[in-house]
Amino acid sequence: MKAAGNVRHVDQFHKGFVISETVNAEGFPHIGVHADVRPAVHIYHPPTLRCAGGTAQWASALSLRKTLCKLPIRLDFQMRVVDLILERSLQLLLQTPSSEARLATELSGCAPTELMDPTPFLDPHALLLTSGIGMNFSDERTWDAFVERLAEVPVCAIVFATGMAHRVLPPGLVAACTRRDIPLLEVPAAVPPLQVNRFIESVMHAERLAVVNQGWTLADECARLANQDAEVVTLLATIFNTIQSPLAVYDAYGTVIAQYPAIASWTEGIRTKPEVGVLNIPLPMGLNNPCRLAIRDKDSDSPLASLLGPVASIIALQLNRSVIVDASRQHEIKNFVIACQSWEEATHLDVRRTFQDIGLDASAETTVLVADMSGEFASTSWQLRVALHDKFQTVRVTEFGDRMVALAQNPRVDFDIVVERLLHIHDRQPLVLKRPTLSLFELRLSVVHALQMVQRIDRPQLAPDFGLSAVVTATAGRGSKESARKFLAPLWEYDSKRTGPLVETLRAYLRNDAQPSKTCSALFIHRNSLNYRLRKIESLLRLNLSSVEGQATCLFALRLVDLDDK
């Protein structure tokens, strides 16, 4: 919230200077002040306003602030130099032709001092309050040096109290402040300097309290959204509407897991030093390496930390909620995955029972995601969890070994949007996303297909609806495995007696899509050597490797044998 009024222009008026001021707050009348005989600040009456008895109506800036505090509070609610001039109880007189920008400068605090050189103890944009005790000199160069040091801090204004050490303002001080465009305010003898300091402290305390209250109001609004199962990015958008600054949530690995707006760019990676222009607030998650909330903050003195402290807890709870829900079902999810893979030991009833144990609806469509979480991909864990909970109402996630397995139901958005979100988290992460399945039979195949497919890819992929490896697993009874071993036995017997690796050659040939050139490169052999080995394999197995049926038969046999070895 801006202070009461917006400075329009500064014009010379006789020997003083006049500031035209209009109170723009909705519902407040225009305020006017008649000119005084001394150089002072005047607030002009609009021509349409008439005051009873011909006397202008005075209005205290502080009383206006108290009234305005009932209106929605904005983050830029801070005292300005002009607010002090508008406060009638202080009777401050502007004695320099200061610019609009200097009069609109926000105060960082009040510094009462009688030191000859107080600059080591001043904060930027502090207001210097002094009586000039010990400054009984008339040389303008001394005053100029004094003001020059203050301008380098810089101070927002100098408030000089007359009546104690100086009956009137020193001319050298007035000239120096005029040259350097530092507002010089005179405190008349009738006003104690302590009153100025107390006024500033009381208003700034009210401003800090207003920010804290706004922070709790914002946290309460986000808490209501979180109870409605809102996405993390929805909470960030709500915060953005208040602070009007881009913000993002980083995980412990320095990866952005959520941000608003989406067009904002953020630097990823673990940072050992504070980033200029970015405020980082650790999220209280009860972790050794918690996530953090990052906000673009050009003004290091802004009260963003106080404002966002309460809402940071809401974001942390929303992030932890997904982990808590997932962790509570972690054992049951593992049992379901194991049951899906155990085609010989686990019946369909076993799979249905373990599926019900994880709290999912057997009548709803289920989406499967499997991701490789080894090495550098561990940093995507939070991103994947947040993305899943953002796009689905019901999510179950577990990690065992180097794999993340997620089952999701009740999507919030179209599946195409889900694909766009999940497949673009890390462009080199082996990740398999399966389309929604309604049948529990099909879901079992989807889980197996995804677990097998993630081992053979090097980037995120949307899996095909049908997977050969999953079908092989589903049909892998004891008889089929024994038949596969009997079928491939001539090759193993040949390899054991001779140096020709026929089984290895067959695997490489099928792995390279039956393309001779790729197979030769993989085995580092000549084309003639490959042709000899392939003809020998055809002779021993009594089939044609040039046909699709011959290739499929060998592929099935090898997959069944591999399953038996596992």
C-alpha positions as CSV (number, residue, x, y, z in Angstrom):
1,M,0.0,0.0,0.0
2,K,1.3,3.4,-0.9
3,A,1.4,6.1,1.7
4,A,-1.4,8.6,1.7
5,G,-0.9,10.5,-1.5
6,N,1.2,10.5,-4.7
7,V,3.5,13.4,-5.4
8,R,2.6,15.2,-8.6
9,H,5.1,18.0,-9.1
10,V,7.3,20.5,-7.2
11,D,7.0,24.1,-8.2
12,Q,8.6,27.2,-6.9
13,F,6.2,29.2,-4.8
14,H,7.5,32.6,-3.7
15,K,10.5,31.8,-1.5
16,G,9.3,28.3,-0.6
17,F,8.4,25.3,-2.6
18,V,4.9,23.8,-3.1
19,I,4.0,20.2,-3.4
20,S,0.7,19.4,-5.1
21,E,-0.7,16.3,-3.4
22,T,-3.9,14.3,-4.0
23,V,-5.1,11.6,-1.8
24,N,-6.1,8.8,-4.2
25,A,-7.5,6.2,-1.7
26,E,-11.0,5.3,-2.7
27,G,-13.6,6.7,-0.5
28,F,-11.5,9.6,0.9
29,P,-12.1,13.2,0.1
30,H,-9.4,15.5,-1.2
31,I,-7.5,17.2,1.5
32,G,-6.3,20.8,1.4
33,V,-4.0,23.0,3.4
34,H,-3.6,26.7,3.2
35,A,-0.2,28.3,2.7
36,D,1.8,29.5,5.6
37,V,3.9,32.7,5.7
38,R,7.0,30.6,6.0
39,P,8.5,28.4,3.3
40,A,6.6,25.1,3.9
41,V,4.8,22.2,2.2
42,H,1.3,22.9,1.1
43,I,-1.4,20.5,-0.1
44,Y,-3.7,22.2,-2.6
45,H,-7.5,22.0,-2.5
46,P,-9.3,20.9,-5.6
47,P,-11.5,23.7,-6.8
48,T,-14.7,21.6,-6.3
49,L,-14.0,21.1,-2.6
50,R,-15.4,23.7,-0.1
51,C,-14.5,23.7,3.6
52,A,-16.8,25.0,6.3
53,G,-15.9,28.4,7.6
54,G,-13.4,28.9,4.9
55,T,-10.8,26.9,6.9
56,A,-8.9,24.0,5.3
57,Q,-9.5,20.6,6.7
58,W,-6.2,19.1,8.1
59,A,-5.8,15.3,7.9
60,S,-3.0,13.4,9.7
61,A,-1.0,11.0,7.6
62,L,-1.0,8.6,10.5
63,S,-4.8,8.6,10.8
64,L,-5.0,8.0,7.0
65,R,-2.6,5.1,7.4
66,K,-4.8,3.6,10.2
67,T,-7.8,3.8,8.0
68,L,-6.0,2.5,4.9
69,C,-4.8,-0.5,6.8
70,K,-8.4,-1.8,6.7
71,L,-8.0,-2.0,2.9
72,P,-6.1,-4.8,1.2
73,I,-2.4,-4.4,2.1
74,R,0.3,-4.3,-0.6
75,L,3.9,-5.3,-0.3
76,D,5.2,-1.8,-1.1
77,F,3.6,-0.3,2.1
78,Q,6.6,1.7,3.4
79,M,7.1,5.2,4.8
80,R,8.4,7.8,2.4
81,V,10.1,11.2,3.1
82,V,7.0,13.0,1.9
83,D,4.9,11.1,4.5
84,L,6.8,12.9,7.2
85,I,6.2,16.2,5.6
86,L,2.5,15.4,5.5
87,E,2.3,14.6,9.2
88,R,1.0,17.8,10.8
89,S,1.9,16.9,14.3
90,L,5.7,16.9,13.4
91,Q,5.5,20.4,11.7
92,L,8.4,19.5,9.5
93,L,9.4,22.2,7.0
94,L,11.1,21.3,3.7
95,Q,13.9,23.8,3.1
96,T,15.4,22.4,-0.1
97,P,14.0,22.2,-3.7
98,S,14.1,18.4,-3.6
99,S,13.1,16.3,-6.6
100,E,10.0,14.1,-6.7
101,A,12.2,11.0,-6.6
102,R,14.0,12.0,-3.5
103,L,10.8,12.9,-1.7
104,A,9.3,9.5,-2.7
105,T,12.3,7.6,-1.2
106,E,11.3,5.0,1.3
107,L,12.9,5.1,4.7
108,S,14.9,2.2,6.0
109,G,14.9,3.6,9.5
110,C,15.7,6.6,11.7
111,A,19.2,7.3,12.9
112,P,19.4,10.0,15.8
113,T,23.0,11.1,16.1
114,E,25.2,14.0,17.0
115,L,28.4,12.5,15.5
116,M,30.5,14.5,13.1
117,D,30.8,11.5,10.9
118,P,28.0,8.9,11.5
119,T,28.4,7.2,8.1
120,P,30.0,4.0,9.4
121,F,26.8,3.4,11.4
122,L,24.1,4.3,8.8
123,D,22.1,1.9,6.6
124,P,21.3,2.9,3.1
125,H,18.2,5.2,2.9
126,A,18.2,5.9,6.6
127,L,16.9,9.2,7.8
128,L,19.5,11.2,9.7
129,L,18.1,13.1,12.8
130,T,20.4,15.6,14.4
131,S,20.5,18.9,16.4
132,G,23.9,19.9,15.2
133,I,25.5,19.9,18.6
134,G,29.2,20.3,18.2
135,M,28.7,21.6,14.6
136,N,29.3,25.3,15.4
137,F,31.1,26.1,12.2
138,S,30.2,28.5,9.4
139,D,32.6,27.4,6.7
140,E,30.4,26.1,3.8
141,R,33.2,23.7,2.8
142,T,32.9,21.9,6.1
143,W,29.1,21.5,5.7
144,D,29.6,20.4,2.1
145,A,32.0,17.7,3.2
146,F,29.5,16.5,5.9
147,V,26.7,16.3,3.4
148,E,28.9,14.7,0.8
149,R,29.7,11.8,3.2
150,L,26.0,11.3,3.9
151,A,25.2,11.4,0.2
152,E,27.5,8.4,-0.4
153,V,25.6,6.2,2.1
154,P,23.1,7.4,0.8
155,V,20.7,8.9,3.4
156,C,17.1,9.6,2.2
157,A,16.9,12.9,4.1
158,I,18.4,15.0,6.8
159,V,16.1,16.2,9.6
160,F,17.7,19.1,11.5
161,A,16.2,20.3,14.8
162,T,16.6,24.0,15.5
163,G,16.3,25.8,18.8
164,M,18.9,23.9,20.8
165,A,22.4,24.3,19.2
166,H,21.3,26.3,16.3
167,R,18.6,29.0,16.3
168,V,18.1,28.7,12.5
169,L,19.3,26.3,9.9
170,P,23.0,26.8,9.0
171,P,23.1,28.4,5.5
172,G,26.0,26.1,4.5
173,L,24.0,23.0,5.3
174,V,21.0,24.3,3.2
175,A,23.3,25.0,0.3
176,A,25.1,21.7,0.5
177,C,21.8,19.7,0.7
178,T,20.5,21.7,-2.3
179,R,23.5,20.9,-4.4
180,R,23.4,17.2,-3.7
181,D,19.6,16.9,-3.8
182,I,19.2,15.6,-0.3
183,P,15.9,16.7,1.3
184,L,16.5,18.9,4.3
185,L,13.7,19.0,6.8
186,E,13.6,21.5,9.7
187,V,12.2,20.5,13.1
188,P,10.9,23.7,14.7
189,A,11.9,24.4,18.3
190,A,8.4,23.6,19.5
191,V,8.7,20.0,18.5
192,P,11.1,17.7,20.4
193,P,13.4,15.7,18.1
194,L,12.4,12.6,20.1
195,Q,8.9,13.0,18.8
196,V,10.1,12.6,15.2
197,N,12.0,9.4,16.1
198,R,9.0,7.9,18.0
199,F,6.6,8.7,15.1
200,I,8.9,7.0,12.6
201,E,9.4,3.9,14.8
202,S,5.7,3.6,15.6
203,V,4.7,3.8,11.9
204,M,7.4,1.4,10.8
205,H,6.4,-1.0,13.6
206,A,2.8,-0.9,12.2
207,E,4.2,-1.6,8.7
208,R,6.1,-4.6,10.0
209,L,3.0,-5.9,11.8
210,A,0.9,-5.4,8.7
211,V,3.3,-7.5,6.7
212,V,3.2,-10.3,9.3
213,N,-0.6,-10.2,9.3
214,Q,-0.6,-10.3,5.6
215,G,1.7,-13.3,5.7
216,W,-0.7,-15.2,7.9
217,T,-3.6,-14.3,5.7
218,L,-1.7,-15.6,2.7
219,A,-0.8,-18.8,4.6
220,D,-4.4,-19.3,5.5
221,E,-5.5,-18.9,1.9
222,C,-2.9,-21.4,0.7
223,A,-3.9,-23.8,3.5
224,R,-7.5,-23.8,2.3
225,L,-6.2,-24.6,-1.3
226,A,-4.0,-27.4,0.0
227,N,-6.9,-28.9,1.9
228,Q,-8.7,-29.0,-1.5
229,D,-5.8,-31.0,-2.9
230,A,-4.5,-28.1,-5.0
231,E,-1.3,-28.4,-7.0
232,V,2.0,-26.9,-5.6
233,V,2.1,-24.6,-8.6
234,T,-1.4,-23.4,-7.6
235,L,0.0,-22.3,-4.3
236,L,2.9,-20.6,-6.0
237,A,0.4,-18.7,-8.3
238,T,-1.5,-17.5,-5.2
239,I,1.7,-16.2,-3.7
240,F,2.7,-14.6,-7.0
241,N,-0.6,-12.7,-7.0
242,T,0.4,-11.0,-3.8
243,I,4.2,-10.4,-4.2
244,Q,4.2,-10.0,-8.0
245,S,7.6,-11.7,-8.2
246,P,8.5,-15.0,-9.9
247,L,9.2,-17.9,-7.4
248,A,10.2,-21.5,-7.6
249,V,10.7,-24.5,-5.4
250,Y,14.1,-26.3,-5.5
251,D,14.9,-29.8,-4.2
252,A,18.0,-30.7,-2.3
253,Y,19.8,-31.3,-5.6
254,G,19.2,-27.8,-6.9
255,T,16.6,-28.9,-9.3
256,V,13.4,-26.8,-9.9
257,I,10.4,-29.0,-9.1
258,A,7.8,-26.3,-9.4
259,Q,7.7,-22.7,-10.5
260,Y,5.4,-19.8,-11.3
261,P,5.1,-18.2,-13.8
262,A,6.2,-21.0,-16.2
263,I,8.0,-18.5,-18.5
264,A,10.5,-17.5,-15.7
265,S,14.0,-18.9,-16.1
266,W,15.9,-20.3,-13.1
267,T,19.4,-21.5,-12.6
268,E,19.7,-25.1,-11.6
269,G,22.4,-26.8,-9.5
270,I,23.6,-26.7,-5.9
271,R,24.8,-23.2,-5.0
272,T,27.3,-22.6,-2.2
273,K,26.9,-18.9,-2.3
274,P,23.8,-16.7,-2.2
275,E,22.5,-15.7,-5.6
276,V,22.2,-11.9,-6.1
277,G,18.6,-10.8,-6.5
278,V,17.2,-14.1,-5.2
279,L,15.8,-14.7,-1.7
280,N,16.0,-18.3,-0.6
281,I,13.8,-19.6,2.2
282,P,14.4,-23.2,3.5
283,L,11.2,-25.2,3.7
284,P,10.6,-26.8,7.1
285,M,10.3,-30.4,6.0
286,G,12.1,-32.2,8.8
287,L,14.9,-33.3,6.4
288,N,18.6,-32.9,6.6
289,N,18.6,-31.4,3.1
290,P,15.2,-29.8,2.7
291,C,13.7,-28.1,-0.4
292,R,13.8,-24.3,-0.6
293,L,11.6,-21.6,-1.9
294,A,13.3,-19.1,-4.2
295,I,11.9,-15.6,-4.9
296,R,13.2,-13.0,-7.3
297,D,13.9,-10.1,-4.9
298,K,15.6,-7.0,-6.4
299,D,15.3,-5.1,-3.2
300,S,17.2,-6.8,-0.4
301,D,15.5,-4.6,2.2
302,S,12.0,-5.8,1.2
303,P,10.0,-7.7,3.9
304,L,9.5,-10.8,1.7
305,A,11.1,-13.2,4.3
306,S,8.6,-12.0,7.0
307,L,5.7,-12.2,4.5
308,L,6.5,-15.7,3.2
309,G,7.6,-17.4,6.4
310,P,4.2,-18.7,7.3
311,V,3.3,-19.8,3.8
312,A,6.6,-21.7,3.4
313,S,5.3,-24.1,6.0
314,I,2.2,-24.8,3.9
315,I,4.3,-25.5,0.9
316,A,6.5,-27.9,2.9
317,L,3.4,-29.7,4.3
318,Q,2.0,-30.1,0.7
319,L,5.3,-31.5,-0.5
320,N,5.6,-33.8,2.5
321,R,2.1,-35.0,2.0
322,S,3.0,-36.9,-1.1
323,V,5.9,-38.6,0.6
324,I,3.8,-39.5,3.6
325,V,1.0,-41.0,1.5
326,D,3.5,-42.9,-0.6
327,A,5.5,-44.2,2.4
328,S,2.4,-45.4,4.2
329,R,1.8,-47.8,1.3
330,Q,5.4,-48.6,0.3
331,H,5.4,-52.2,1.5
332,E,2.1,-52.9,-0.2
333,I,3.2,-51.4,-3.5
334,K,6.3,-53.6,-3.5
335,N,4.2,-56.7,-2.9
336,F,2.0,-55.8,-5.8
337,V,4.9,-55.3,-8.2
338,I,6.4,-58.6,-7.1
339,A,3.1,-60.3,-7.6
340,C,2.9,-58.9,-11.1
341,Q,6.3,-60.3,-12.0
342,S,5.7,-63.7,-10.4
343,W,3.6,-65.3,-13.1
344,E,4.2,-68.9,-11.9
345,E,3.8,-68.3,-8.2
346,A,1.1,-65.5,-8.0
347,T,-2.4,-66.1,-9.3
348,H,-4.7,-63.4,-10.6
349,L,-6.5,-63.5,-7.2
350,D,-3.1,-62.8,-5.5
351,V,-2.6,-59.8,-7.8
352,R,-6.1,-58.5,-7.1
353,R,-5.6,-58.8,-3.4
354,T,-2.3,-56.9,-3.4
355,F,-3.8,-54.2,-5.6
356,Q,-6.6,-53.7,-3.2
357,D,-4.1,-53.5,-0.3
358,I,-2.5,-50.3,-1.8
359,G,-5.8,-48.5,-1.7
360,L,-6.5,-48.1,-5.4
361,D,-9.9,-48.6,-7.1
362,A,-10.0,-51.7,-9.2
363,S,-12.8,-50.2,-11.4
364,A,-10.8,-47.1,-12.3
365,E,-8.1,-46.7,-15.0
366,T,-4.5,-46.9,-13.8
367,T,-1.5,-45.3,-15.3
368,V,2.0,-46.9,-14.7
369,L,5.3,-45.1,-14.6
370,V,8.7,-46.7,-14.1
371,A,11.9,-44.6,-13.9
372,D,15.6,-45.3,-13.5
373,M,16.7,-43.4,-10.3
374,S,20.4,-44.4,-10.3
375,G,23.2,-41.9,-10.3
376,E,22.4,-38.4,-11.5
377,F,18.7,-39.3,-12.0
378,A,18.1,-39.5,-8.2
379,S,17.7,-35.7,-8.4
380,T,14.4,-36.1,-10.3
381,S,12.7,-37.9,-7.4
382,W,10.9,-34.8,-6.1
383,Q,10.1,-33.5,-9.5
384,L,8.4,-36.8,-10.5
385,R,6.5,-37.0,-7.3
386,V,5.3,-33.4,-7.5
387,A,4.3,-33.8,-11.2
388,L,2.4,-37.0,-10.5
389,H,0.5,-35.5,-7.6
390,D,-0.2,-32.4,-9.6
391,K,-1.7,-34.3,-12.5
392,F,-3.5,-37.1,-10.7
393,Q,-5.8,-37.2,-7.6
394,T,-4.6,-40.6,-6.5
395,V,-1.0,-41.6,-6.6
396,R,1.0,-44.5,-5.1
397,V,4.8,-44.3,-5.5
398,T,7.6,-46.5,-4.2
399,E,11.3,-46.8,-4.8
400,F,13.3,-50.0,-4.5
401,G,16.8,-50.6,-5.8
402,D,17.3,-48.0,-8.6
403,R,13.7,-48.0,-9.8
404,M,10.8,-45.8,-9.1
405,V,7.4,-47.4,-9.7
406,A,4.3,-45.2,-9.6
407,L,0.6,-46.1,-10.0
408,A,-1.8,-43.2,-10.6
409,Q,-5.6,-42.9,-10.9
410,N,-8.2,-40.1,-11.4
411,P,-6.3,-37.7,-13.7
412,R,-6.9,-34.0,-13.3
413,V,-6.0,-33.2,-16.9
414,D,-6.0,-34.9,-20.3
415,F,-3.4,-37.7,-20.7
416,D,-1.6,-35.7,-23.4
417,I,-0.8,-33.1,-20.9
418,V,0.4,-35.8,-18.5
419,V,2.8,-37.1,-21.2
420,E,4.1,-33.6,-21.9
421,R,4.8,-33.0,-18.2
422,L,6.4,-36.3,-17.2
423,L,8.5,-37.0,-20.3
424,H,10.2,-33.6,-20.2
425,I,11.6,-33.6,-16.6
426,H,15.0,-35.0,-17.6
427,D,15.7,-35.6,-21.3
428,R,18.3,-38.4,-20.6
429,Q,16.5,-40.3,-17.9
430,P,15.3,-43.9,-18.7
431,L,11.6,-43.5,-17.9
432,V,8.6,-45.5,-19.2
433,L,5.1,-44.2,-19.1
434,K,2.2,-46.6,-19.9
435,R,-1.2,-45.4,-21.1
436,P,-4.1,-45.9,-18.6
437,T,-5.4,-49.5,-18.4
438,L,-8.8,-50.5,-17.0
439,S,-8.4,-54.3,-16.8
440,L,-6.2,-55.8,-13.9
441,F,-4.9,-58.4,-16.4
442,E,-3.7,-55.6,-18.7
443,L,-2.3,-53.6,-15.7
444,R,-0.2,-56.6,-14.7
445,L,1.3,-56.8,-18.2
446,S,1.9,-53.0,-18.2
447,V,3.9,-53.2,-15.0
448,V,6.1,-56.0,-16.3
449,H,6.5,-54.3,-19.7
450,A,7.5,-51.0,-18.1
451,L,10.0,-52.7,-15.7
452,Q,11.7,-54.6,-18.6
453,M,11.6,-51.7,-21.1
454,V,13.3,-49.2,-18.7
455,Q,16.4,-51.4,-18.8
456,R,16.8,-51.1,-22.6
457,I,16.2,-47.3,-23.2
458,D,18.3,-44.2,-22.6
459,R,15.6,-41.5,-22.6
460,P,11.9,-41.0,-21.5
461,Q,9.4,-42.9,-23.6
462,L,5.7,-43.4,-23.9
463,A,5.5,-47.2,-24.1
464,P,3.6,-49.0,-26.9
465,D,0.3,-50.6,-25.8
466,F,1.7,-54.0,-26.5
467,G,5.1,-55.3,-25.4
468,L,6.6,-58.6,-26.5
469,S,8.7,-59.0,-23.4
470,A,5.6,-58.8,-21.2
471,V,3.8,-61.3,-23.2
472,V,6.7,-63.7,-23.1
473,T,6.8,-63.3,-19.3
474,A,3.0,-63.9,-19.1
475,T,3.3,-67.2,-21.1
476,A,6.4,-68.3,-19.4
477,G,5.2,-71.5,-17.7
478,R,7.5,-74.4,-16.8
479,G,6.8,-76.2,-20.1
480,S,7.6,-73.3,-22.3
481,K,10.9,-72.6,-20.5
482,E,12.0,-76.2,-20.8
483,S,11.1,-76.2,-24.5
484,A,13.1,-73.1,-25.0
485,R,16.2,-74.6,-23.4
486,K,15.8,-77.8,-25.5
487,F,15.4,-75.6,-28.6
488,L,18.7,-73.7,-28.0
489,A,20.6,-76.7,-26.7
490,P,22.4,-77.4,-30.0
491,L,23.9,-73.9,-30.0
492,W,25.2,-74.3,-26.4
493,E,26.7,-77.7,-27.3
494,Y,28.4,-76.3,-30.4
495,D,29.8,-73.4,-28.4
496,S,31.2,-75.6,-25.7
497,K,33.1,-77.8,-28.2
498,R,34.3,-75.0,-30.6
499,T,35.4,-71.4,-30.4
500,G,32.5,-70.1,-32.4
501,P,30.1,-68.1,-30.1
502,L,26.8,-68.9,-31.8
503,V,24.5,-67.9,-28.9
504,E,26.3,-64.5,-28.5
505,T,26.0,-64.0,-32.3
506,L,22.3,-64.8,-32.3
507,R,21.7,-62.4,-29.4
508,A,23.6,-59.6,-31.2
509,Y,21.8,-60.3,-34.5
510,L,18.4,-60.0,-32.9
511,R,19.4,-57.0,-30.7
512,N,20.4,-55.1,-33.8
513,D,17.1,-55.8,-35.5
514,A,18.6,-58.5,-37.8
515,Q,20.8,-55.9,-39.6
516,P,24.1,-57.5,-40.7
517,S,26.1,-54.3,-40.7
518,K,25.2,-53.3,-37.2
519,T,25.7,-56.8,-35.9
520,C,29.2,-56.9,-37.4
521,S,30.1,-53.6,-35.8
522,A,28.8,-54.8,-32.4
523,L,30.8,-58.1,-32.6
524,F,33.9,-56.6,-34.4
525,I,33.8,-59.4,-37.1
526,H,33.8,-59.5,-40.9
527,R,30.6,-59.8,-42.9
528,N,31.7,-63.2,-44.2
529,S,32.2,-64.5,-40.6
530,L,28.7,-63.3,-39.6
531,N,27.2,-65.1,-42.7
532,Y,29.0,-68.3,-41.8
533,R,27.7,-68.2,-38.2
534,L,24.1,-67.4,-39.2
535,R,24.0,-70.3,-41.6
536,K,25.4,-72.6,-38.9
537,I,22.7,-71.4,-36.5
538,E,20.0,-72.1,-39.1
539,S,21.4,-75.5,-39.7
540,L,21.4,-76.4,-36.0
541,L,18.0,-74.9,-35.1
542,R,16.4,-76.0,-38.4
543,L,14.8,-72.6,-39.2
544,N,15.3,-69.6,-41.5
545,L,16.7,-66.5,-39.8
546,S,15.8,-64.4,-42.8
547,S,12.1,-64.8,-42.0
548,V,10.1,-63.0,-39.3
549,E,8.8,-66.2,-37.9
550,G,12.4,-67.6,-37.5
551,Q,13.6,-64.4,-35.8
552,A,10.5,-64.3,-33.5
553,T,11.0,-67.9,-32.5
554,C,14.6,-67.4,-31.5
555,L,13.7,-64.1,-29.7
556,F,11.0,-65.9,-27.7
557,A,13.3,-68.7,-26.8
558,L,16.1,-66.4,-25.6
559,R,13.6,-64.3,-23.5
560,L,12.2,-67.4,-21.9
561,V,15.7,-68.7,-21.0
562,D,16.6,-65.3,-19.6
563,L,13.5,-65.3,-17.4
564,D,14.4,-68.8,-16.1
565,D,18.0,-67.7,-15.3
566,K,16.7,-64.7,-13.3
